[in-house]
Amino acid sequence: MSVRVLELIFFVYFATHVPITALIDLQALLPEHVYPQALRDLLRWYAAEYRDPMMLDPPVWFKSFVFCEALLQMPFFPVAAYAFWKGGCRWIRTPAIIYSAHVATTLIPILAHILSHRFPEKPHPGPQTPSERLALVSIYAPYLVVPVMLLFTMLCSSTYNPGSQGGKDAPKAKKIK
């Protein structure tokens, strides 16, 4: 896959992450009256359809991840969207590596929780069957897969890492006299 195709995938990921975070994810933290009824209904529909009780009655650990998303990640989303839309912006490399590592380490426990936790049926039913668990994992998985792709792009692509194999700006080996 070409670096430009990856950059466009990253652009879409970050550009769409802004409204998703602001309009959906932050509902796990902010008071209900902050959001219009239509957005609260959308969240309830999602939670019922995909059996995601973490969004309606979030455990403290999950709220801490959403807090990090709001405080640390959300300001980065438009910056990253710009960098990947423009393409070839080497200055995004270090922030993208930090972002990728942070998000991957938050998604691992979320996915483990979805796959292994015994969710109650009430008041907000969680996934009970393997297919319900996989459906919910399929919603969260892109938020692990894309950051891992981003991490490998930043580490391995000669566009973003001049020292990687084949990089035209790779440092030349010094001759020993």
C-alpha angles and dihedrals in degrees: 000000000000121000090241092057089050090049090054091049089051091047092054091045094053096038092052092042092067096065093036091055096042098043104031116013097047090058085080088065110027127073114271094242091065091073129063117247092253092061092045088051091049090053092048091049091050093047092050095042095048096028094238107158091168090078095050100037104016119195114234093255090054091048088053090056091049089048089054089048090054098042104035109018105037095062088051095053099077092041091052092043089055093047094050094043089053092041132209095045102154092187089073092063100089096040089047091052091050091047093048095049092046095049094044091054091051095047096052094066092041092053092044089051092051092049099043112022120104099231119202121240092227147087090001112008117228128201113294106171128056090248092052090049092049091048090055092044088053089060094051100035097079087060087062100035097051095048090049089051088049092050093051091046091053092046101040110026116096087216091067103020112045091189094060123104112292096010110153090214095048113139114258119241114253117241115238113225 
